[in-house]
């Protein structure tokens, strides 16, 4: 079980083709702050039919995109 599972489940339940979350929203959903390890864990999201599109450090946002399989 990944430390980001609550976030991955939230993303999957969202169901929209693409959406953006702020770092603050991610922390609230996941129960932990986003950190550099997020880059390692983000590949797990493919198991939930999504991928991380763009991470903006300036805006402090992450875009999630649905994978069309």
C-alpha positions, -999 to 999 in steps of 0.1 A, spaced: 0 0 0 14 34 -11 13 64 11 -5 82 -17 -33 56 -20 -60 80 -6 -50 105 -33 -50 79 -61 -85 67 -50 -97 103 -50 -84 109 -85 -100 77 -98 -134 86 -83 -132 121 -98 -137 104 -132 -132 135 -154 -108 134 -184 -85 161 -168 -84 182 -137 -61 202 -115 -54 200 -78 -33 224 -57 -5 211 -34 -27 222 -5 -57 201 -18 -34 171 -23 -21 174 13 -57 175 26 -67 145 5 -36 124 11 -30 134 47 6 144 40 24 171 22 35 166 -14 73 162 -15 100 150 -39 91 114 -34 58 122 -53 78 119 -85 87 83 -76 51 73 -65 33 90 -94 37 60 -117 14 40 -94 -14 62 -107 -16 42 -140 -32 14 -120 -61 38 -114 -64 47 -151 -48 82 -146 -14 98 -151 2 130 -138 2 155 -166 21 185 -154 35 196 -120 38 233 -116 61 244 -89 53 281 -96 15 276 -93 19 247 -68 -6 226 -88 -7 191 -104 -27 182 -134 -42 147 -136 -52 132 -170 -73 101 -176 -56 74 -196 -75 60 -225 -68 23 -227 
